[in-house]
């Protein structure tokens, strides 16, 4: 199965943004994602982009392109994404330094995780923490 033993992840959250270029800047700058690929569409829109964090990845693009996915997502609300990071406090400091809206500072949870929560420029909720689900092999 893809993503279990390295290589490509088998689950990739996909988000659409009114200003996908600003989202790319925030996700790489404030949240430390690594840009893998960006494909531009007509008029400078982002037709498709791929970003990585650890062994996971997300895909994103511009709203309003008229693609089948864009049409399906037309009335969708914000999305919540959880990302595992090694050092929550350092990650949080980076997000604050880049002006990210913090909804919850680094907090120790009853179940053993330490995490914080932020909102991106278009309302999606990003949680970053130490909890990593175990996937059976």
JONOR-V32776 format. One record per residue. PHI is phi in whole degrees, 0 to 359 (none if undefined). NEAR is the number of other C-alpha atoms within 12 Angstrom. Layout:
phi near
PHI NEAR
PHI NEAR
//
This chain:
phi near
none 13
297 14
87 18
283 16
247 13
98 13
80 14
282 18
291 23
266 17
228 17
227 23
302 24
233 25
235 41
244 41
232 36
295 23
236 24
294 33
292 29
294 22
298 34
300 38
296 22
290 32
294 40
279 27
285 24
281 31
254 42
74 29
291 32
255 25
285 26
265 19
201 20
221 22
243 20
270 18
255 20
298 13
67 10
81 16
291 26
266 32
289 31
195 32
221 34
231 31
233 33
238 28
213 26
62 22
261 24
247 29
212 31
233 33
236 34
210 36
199 37
273 37
287 31
82 25
275 27
83 18
294 18
301 11
295 21
301 24
296 15
295 16
269 22
311 20
255 12
287 16
270 15
300 20
245 21
249 20
230 27
252 28
233 36
279 29
229 27
284 19
241 20
298 28
294 22
294 21
297 36
298 34
302 23
299 24
299 33
297 25
300 17
265 22
80 20
294 34
282 28
267 30
265 22
211 22
290 25
308 26
223 21
281 17
264 15
301 9
271 12
100 12
273 22
238 28
210 34
221 38
228 31
222 38
247 30
278 35
298 27
242 28
97 23
289 28
260 25
245 34
250 34
236 40
200 33
267 25
289 23
231 20
301 11
275 7
258 12
296 8
260 9
//
